[in-house]
Amino acid sequence: MSAAGLFTERTPGAWSFPHPAVEDYLADRWLARDPALLSEIAARDDPRWAQPVRLGVEDLARTSAAAVDELLAALPGTGAAAQATALLTGRPCDC
């Protein structure tokens, strides 16, 4: 697996992605396919999920404006949710 460079063996038997951006990208692609899951993850306001949530909302916006409107209406106005809202609406964020 490590020959292709997609995974790195941190310790024997423990594999990870070589850079967090790869993990964020794959997580965002998964979240964008399931708006309910994206909403659930965003509402947790967990810093580890901030970038995948922002990217997932951007991806979702490309395919369904109505789904994004529903998602943003359901989210709290803090953290990653506020950043995603600011990104999509162009409004400033006090995050």
Residue, then its C-alpha position, 0 to 999 in steps of 0.5 A: m500500500s505504501a508504494a503508491g503513497l496513498f497510505t503511510e504506516r505509522t507503526p506496524g499495522a497502523w496506517s494513515f493518510p500522508h497528509p490531513a488534507v487527503e483525509d479531509y477531502l475524502a471525508d467531505r466527499w462522503l458528507a456531501r453525499d448525505p446532507a443529514l449526516l453533514s448536518e449532524i456532524a456540523a451541529r457537533d461543532d467538533p474542530r476536527w470536523a471543521q474543514p470537512v464540514r466546510l468542504g462538504v457544504e461547498d460540494l453540496a452547494r454545487t448540486s442542491a441549493a435547497a439542501v444547503d438552505e435546509l442545512l444552514a437553517a438547522l445549524p447553530g450559528t457558531g463554529a464550523a457551522a457559522q463559517a460554512t454559512a459565511l462562506l456560502t452567503g458572503r456574510p461576515c462571520d464572528c467566528 
